[in-house]
Amino acid sequence: YPEAETRINAATDAQKIVAEDRPTVNSLTTLSFYTYFTGDTKAADKARAEAKQLANSKAEREAIDKQLDEYEKNASTYLQAKAKAEKEQKAGGGGAPESLEKFRISPSLCVFAPRRLCVNCRF
């Protein structure tokens, strides 16, 4: 998990710079996506709200919500699996956590670098 967490945080930090420099619907929804995976729901929701403010139509705002609702759900599942695996690892005295092996995410949603985050990403 440390490698995955490091990469998620790095992606979030990089996207935060992009979104602050060029706040667009795309940069803010991407920031929201990464931020959900850090567990900072409040910051992710803030980026979501900012993206929706920049949207040009009701349909675009609804599309943002639909997309980010799915990302938030997957992030929650990931964070729960991560917490469970870390708890099991701690209780078992170390070793590789196994719970994450069972974590599945829609392949279209797993777009960040740590390829060992889910079964779907294994090559």
Solvent accessible surface area in square Angstrom, and as a share of the most:
residue,aa,sasa,rsa
1,Y,36,0.14
2,P,110,0.69
3,E,74,0.33
4,A,10,0.08
5,E,75,0.34
6,T,86,0.50
7,R,98,0.36
8,I,4,0.02
9,N,61,0.32
10,A,57,0.44
11,A,27,0.21
12,T,9,0.05
13,D,79,0.41
14,A,56,0.44
15,Q,25,0.11
16,K,90,0.38
17,I,119,0.60
18,V,51,0.29
19,A,3,0.02
20,E,130,0.58
21,D,105,0.54
22,R,148,0.54
23,P,77,0.48
24,T,67,0.39
25,V,34,0.19
26,N,114,0.58
27,S,8,0.05
28,L,6,0.03
29,T,13,0.07
30,T,39,0.23
31,L,21,0.10
32,S,0,0.00
33,F,6,0.03
34,Y,32,0.12
35,T,7,0.04
36,Y,5,0.02
37,F,4,0.02
38,T,50,0.29
39,G,41,0.39
40,D,68,0.35
41,T,62,0.36
42,K,172,0.73
43,A,40,0.31
44,A,0,0.00
45,D,59,0.30
46,K,133,0.56
47,A,4,0.03
48,R,29,0.11
49,A,50,0.39
50,E,59,0.27
51,A,0,0.00
52,K,56,0.24
53,Q,150,0.67
54,L,81,0.40
55,A,10,0.07
56,N,139,0.71
57,S,49,0.31
58,K,139,0.59
59,A,71,0.55
60,E,55,0.25
61,R,88,0.32
62,E,95,0.43
63,A,58,0.45
64,I,8,0.04
65,D,39,0.20
66,K,159,0.67
67,Q,82,0.37
68,L,0,0.00
69,D,76,0.39
70,E,75,0.33
71,Y,32,0.12
72,E,57,0.26
73,K,134,0.57
74,N,15,0.08
75,A,2,0.01
76,S,47,0.30
77,T,62,0.36
78,Y,2,0.01
79,L,50,0.25
80,Q,124,0.55
81,A,17,0.13
82,K,28,0.12
83,A,59,0.46
84,K,118,0.50
85,A,0,0.00
86,E,68,0.30
87,K,152,0.64
88,E,78,0.35
89,Q,62,0.27
90,K,175,0.74
91,A,91,0.71
92,G,64,0.61
93,G,74,0.71
94,G,37,0.36
95,G,55,0.52
96,A,87,0.67
97,P,32,0.20
98,E,122,0.55
99,S,13,0.08
100,L,23,0.11
101,E,82,0.37
102,K,160,0.68
103,F,10,0.04
104,R,152,0.55
105,I,6,0.03
106,S,45,0.29
107,P,99,0.62
108,S,85,0.55
109,L,16,0.08
110,C,9,0.05
111,V,91,0.52
112,F,6,0.03
113,A,61,0.47
114,P,7,0.05
115,R,107,0.39
116,R,147,0.54
117,L,4,0.02
118,C,1,0.01
119,V,47,0.27
120,N,61,0.31
121,C,11,0.06
122,R,113,0.41
123,F,215,0.90
